[in-house]
Structures are given as structure tokens and as C-alpha cells.
């Protein structure tokens, strides 16, 4: 099952992000992400958070549309987005697409991008979409196909330690069982040489950033 989570960050390309949705997606809103849903005419199945970003009228509108409301205390150990991701995992999702997960607050954006390394989320495929930019997580033993155009930028950034046994195909600078050291910039700014490329990993955790070169309308 694929879950779509609307977070409370910026949605700079709402029309493009809306085009990413599929008919059978399970839509969750993390607190203020519910406003994105309302603006796009979507009814999330669940809204979870402390609701410090939503008015009572907005909550009533969501409830009247059949949305499940899960309220959490304001003083808690997780962000609203982490609560939403863990809810998706608990209810059977194996893939999570996050929209509005990045924004002007660097602390929130960085914490969101580190969620693939959080304990208990190992079996989830997490992907962030922000218009022309996609960020996907890749764990040891997994592979990932990238679909785009020649000239697209692809960066591979290790999390939590070295990424070992990295093999790529369809990129300008190939790797075959190579190691990307944690904290180094070796994997930054590669380029697609075909419409499809692939990345596989033996051990570790990678963030795979794909920046589409084609212009995407807001």
C-alpha cells in the first residue's frame, strides 16, 4: 500500500504534486498539511498532530468530510510528520510519498530528510517530492530505478555511515561495487545519460536525489 503524506512545509508546485497521486493512494495529513489538502480539494483519510496550525473551522470541515482526526499533545517527542509516517507504517504502508516536507525552517527540513534513518521505519520506502526534485531512500540490499531525461542531476548521499557496494547504471560517473564515504561529497552532482538509470546498494543507507532538468509549472 502506498501512503501519501501532506506535511506542513511549502508546496511550491501544487499542480505537479497533485499529478503524482494515484486513485488508490491512502492520504494522510500531518497537522498543517491538511490545509494543502483542503486547498487542492482533497479529503485526507486521516489528519494527525497537535493541531496548532489548524483552526476549529478547518477541523470541522475535515470531520464533516469523513476524515479521521487523531489528536496528539503539543508537548511530545516526535514531529507531526514523524507521527504521520509511523501511522502509515503501523497501518500497513510499505511506500510513503511525502509532499510539503521541505520548507523555510532548516531544522524541520533536515529532521524530515533524516526520517529514513529512524528506528522502526526500516521497511518503508520513503520519498519526498518538491516539484522537479525527488528524494528517495535506499537501504542495503535494495535497488532503485530513476526515470527522467539525459542531463538530469542525480546525487547519492550516505546517511549514518558509509554506503558500501554502490553500483549505478545510466549515470555519467558510474560505480560498480564502490563505497561512498559518510560525510564526503563524492556522490554529489552526477548526471543521467539515458531516460532510465539504476542504483543498487549492498550495505548502508542512501538518499538518492533526482533533480529533473525539464521545467515544471507551479
Secondary structure, DSSP 8 states (H G I E B T S, - for coil): -EEEEE-SS--TTHHHHHHT--TT-EEEEETTHHHHHHHTT---SEEEE--TTS-HHHHHHHHHTT-EEEE--SS-SS-HHHHHHHHHHHTT-SEEEEES---S-HHHHHHHHTGGGSTT-TT-EEEEEETTEEEEEEETT-EEEEE--TT-EEEEEE-SS-EEEEEEESBSS--SSEEE-TT--TTSSEEBSSSEEEEE-SBSEEEEEEE--S----
